[in-house]
Amino acid sequence: MSAHHHNDNDTQVLYEGDQSKLYSGLMNHHTDIQSADSKKQVSKIWKVTGILAIVTIIEVALGLYGTGAGMPKGLVNVFFLLLTIYKAAYIVRVFMHLGDEKKSFLITVLIPLTLFIWFIIAFLYDGGFWLEMNTKF
Amino acid sequence: MSQATATTQDVKSWNGGHSPFNVSYGKMMMWFFLLSDAFTFGAFLISYGTTRFFSAVWPDPNKVFHSFPFLGEANAPLLFVSLMTFILILSSVTMVLAVHAGHYNDRKGVIKWMLWTIIGGIAFLACQAWEWTHLNHQGAWWGSFTNPATALSSFEHFFTADKAVIAQHGLQATHDFYNYFFTITGFHGFHVFSGVIFNVMILLNTVNGKYELRGHYEMVEKVGLYWHFVDLVWVFVFTCFYLL
């Protein structure tokens, strides 16, 4: 009972002082880097490394031989964009640990990025429109 | 029932006394800084896209970037930039391993992996310096290719399009292309450079035992976020400049 009370007090002191101690995983009592849990995480990191490397190799191969092999440039570009987002998602989710954060925080970070949907469509459309105007008139 | 429980917990988590997001102030602010930086880079890349859509022709990356150090005139499109991409991805991997070691208060592990990360960062910068120098020797820089009297032969090899179109629009397109190329890869390179400086600072603090004394290695995590973001931006720069 008293031990529990003592812990609560500790938390309060840390909250007002060094917050990082509370949220850096220190309180999770990670101690042994040779533990099974630690090794599992490291093997996941190397797995993601392999995925990123393979996707990059596919991208380069598409860039070198895609159109030469008869693929329309538009289709190759769709593949490039999908593979880029695929890579970006792995970096953010696993390397930056956003996947391990609270869902509310993840949403808070990701929602502003939806502005890019408008941003990209509006500005590329504008560029295309001006090319048309310059070509026609 | 489960929904009711979730709602109660939700209200509780916003009632004060602890962080509802379960992250420290510094880490949260690093995320929000990176969010703003993402919009800066996004604006640069979208502006590049607008200009490209605006242009009747555009340089073909396979034609512009085809050299490799010490291979002379050998035609090796995309090879050098692939190497740069792998270097940056690997330095991101060593960074996440440093963060992992920090979670377990493994000082030796943090030192080892931070060193590899710094080496990777410097290797990337060296590659970029070589590429910039090489392009500069071919006459490319900010504000280059503006003289209307420039011979067609000095820029037509950047394109795969029809010769008449290149003659009419190629010079302007080459000028625009290089302005954006040096601005965007330069801004990214400056991020890599400052990232290396931060990494060195963190390494020195680790070696001096500052974080061991503090009891946690969260600074490694925060600088790690910045470093991963630099890698993330490169993924998009690579696509926009070298692939599309």
Contacts between the chains, C-beta under 8 A, distances in Angstrom:
chain1	res1	chain2	res2	distance
A	11	B	18	7.5
A	12	B	17	7.6
A	15	B	17	7.1
A	15	B	18	6.3
A	18	B	214	7.5
A	19	B	19	7.1
A	19	B	24	4.2
A	19	B	25	5.8
A	19	B	26	7.8
A	20	B	24	4.4
A	20	B	26	6.5
A	20	B	27	7.6
A	20	B	216	6.0
A	20	B	218	4.2
A	21	B	215	6.1
A	21	B	216	5.8
A	22	B	18	7.6
A	22	B	19	7.4
A	22	B	24	7.0
A	23	B	19	6.4
A	23	B	22	5.8
A	23	B	23	5.3
A	23	B	24	4.6
A	23	B	27	7.1
A	23	B	218	7.8
A	24	B	24	6.9
A	24	B	103	7.9
A	24	B	216	4.1
A	24	B	217	7.3
A	24	B	218	4.0
A	24	B	221	7.0
A	25	B	103	5.0
A	25	B	216	7.5
A	26	B	215	6.0
A	26	B	216	4.5
A	30	B	103	5.3
A	30	B	104	4.9
A	30	B	105	7.4
A	31	B	104	6.7
A	31	B	105	7.2
A	32	B	104	7.0
A	33	B	100	7.9
A	33	B	101	6.5
A	33	B	104	4.0
A	33	B	106	4.7
A	33	B	109	6.4
A	38	B	100	7.3
A	38	B	104	6.1
A	41	B	100	6.1
A	42	B	97	7.0
A	42	B	100	6.4
A	45	B	93	6.4
A	45	B	96	5.5
A	45	B	97	6.4
A	45	B	100	7.0
A	46	B	93	7.6
A	49	B	89	7.0
A	49	B	90	7.5
A	49	B	93	4.8
A	52	B	89	5.3
A	53	B	86	6.9
A	53	B	89	6.8
A	56	B	82	6.8
A	56	B	85	5.6
A	56	B	86	7.0
A	56	B	89	7.1
A	57	B	82	7.9
A	59	B	238	7.9
A	59	B	239	7.6
A	59	B	243	6.0
A	60	B	78	5.2
A	60	B	82	5.1
A	62	B	243	7.7
A	63	B	61	7.6
A	63	B	62	7.0
A	63	B	77	7.8
A	63	B	78	5.6
A	63	B	242	7.2
A	63	B	243	5.0
A	64	B	62	7.2
A	64	B	77	6.4
A	64	B	78	6.1
A	77	B	244	5.7
A	80	B	239	5.5
A	80	B	243	4.8
A	80	B	244	5.8
A	81	B	239	7.1
A	84	B	235	5.9
A	84	B	236	6.4
A	84	B	238	8.0
A	84	B	239	4.4
A	87	B	235	5.2
A	88	B	232	5.8
A	88	B	235	5.6
A	88	B	236	7.2
A	91	B	92	6.9
A	91	B	228	5.9
A	91	B	231	6.3
A	91	B	232	5.1
A	91	B	235	7.0
A	92	B	228	7.9
A	92	B	232	6.8
A	94	B	96	7.7
A	95	B	92	5.8
A	95	B	93	7.7
A	95	B	95	7.6
A	95	B	96	4.7
A	95	B	228	4.8
A	95	B	231	7.7
A	96	B	224	7.8
A	96	B	225	5.7
A	96	B	228	4.8
A	96	B	229	7.5
A	96	B	232	7.9
A	97	B	99	7.7
A	97	B	221	7.9
A	101	B	21	7.2
A	101	B	22	7.4
A	101	B	23	6.5
A	102	B	20	7.8
A	102	B	21	5.5
A	102	B	22	5.1
A	102	B	23	7.8
A	104	B	20	6.8
A	104	B	21	6.3
A	105	B	21	4.1
A	105	B	22	7.4
A	105	B	23	6.2
A	105	B	28	7.5
A	105	B	31	7.9
A	108	B	21	7.4
A	109	B	31	5.4
A	109	B	32	7.8
A	109	B	35	6.2
A	112	B	35	6.0
A	112	B	39	8.0
A	113	B	35	7.5
A	113	B	38	6.9
A	115	B	39	7.8
A	116	B	42	5.9
A	119	B	42	6.6
A	119	B	43	7.8
A	119	B	46	5.8
A	120	B	46	5.9
A	120	B	49	7.4
A	123	B	46	5.0
A	123	B	47	7.2
A	123	B	49	6.8
A	123	B	50	4.7
A	124	B	46	7.4
A	124	B	49	5.3
A	124	B	50	6.3
A	124	B	53	5.3
A	126	B	50	6.1
A	126	B	53	7.9
A	127	B	49	6.8
A	127	B	50	3.9
A	127	B	51	6.7
A	127	B	52	6.9
A	127	B	53	3.0
A	127	B	54	4.2
A	128	B	53	4.6
A	128	B	54	7.8
A	130	B	54	5.0
A	131	B	53	6.3
A	131	B	54	5.3
A	131	B	55	7.0
A	131	B	56	6.7
A	134	B	54	7.9
A	134	B	56	7.9
A	135	B	56	7.1
